[in-house]
């Protein structure tokens, strides 16, 4: 969601302030690799959608 709003021209700091989220948390999340759970979910979503 923050990325979408950044594309619209809004800054990270104001968006994080409204969401009560630290900007450092946002940037840390952007740089960390995907978790094993996230990778598995990405594999399963197309299969579930097909069913």
N, C-alpha and C positions, 0 to 999 in steps of 0.2 A: 504494500500500500504506500509506503513512504517513497519507494522508487517511482511509483506512478505519479505521485504528487510532485516529486522532483522534476519529472519530465514536463509537468505543467508549469514549472517555473517557481515553485515554492521551495524555500530552503529547508534543510533538515532540522535545524534548531527550532523554528516555530512549530513545525509539525510534531516533533518530539515533545515540545512543551505542552501542546494540546493533548497528546496521548499519554502524558505523564511518564515519559520514557527518556532515559539519558541518551544523548547523542552518541556517547562513547559505546553504549550497548548496541546501538544500531550499527555503527562502524565495525565493532568487533564481530557481530553476526555476519556482516557482509564478507569478512575476510576469512572466517573459519570454514573448513571443508564441510561438505554435507555429511550428516551422521549416517550410520548404517541403517537406521530406521527410515530416514528420508529416502535413501537410495532404494530400499526394498519397496517402499510405498510407490515410488516412481515406476518400478517394474510392475506392480500389481494393479495400478489404476487403470491402464488400458484393458487388462483382462477383466476386471470387474465391470468396466463400462461396456465391454462387448457382450457380457452376459445380460 
